[in-house]
Amino acid sequence: MSKGYWVVRANVNNVEEYSKYVEIATGIIKNYNGKFLIRGGQQTEFEEKGFERTVVAEFNSYDDAIECYNSSEYQSALIHVKGSALRLFTVVEGI
């Protein structure tokens, strides 16, 4: 079974509000056996530019990654993203 990944590119415009999301989402991701492989940090964009932050979380399966995103707990956490960040959020199946 292939692993599943959340790949998120973001520009955060309200760090205080977005930090509330990060705190809540961290526990939810852990509850779905997800772990962070990349969480911000230094990055250099090539070719196209536009996002200041990259996050990658790994799950045991693609289905687990989808289930976590669609969970009521995670959907409730997203209230702290609205207005505090612009994100490109993708769930990807590993090889």
C-alpha angles and dihedrals in degrees: 000000000000121000121243126228136199109214113190129180114188148173110205116207100171110041095181094055094040090052089062089057092048092052094050097039093051092065094043092052090049090051088058091050092255123147133192118247095172126019113171116298131132116334138169118208119213130190098003126028133197115107125078098192134049126190128182122186123185124214130188090250143004088249091055090051091051092044092052093050092048095045117118090235093057094042088054090052090056090074086081092055095055107096094001100074145015109223142181104207122188133173110211132189114229125228 
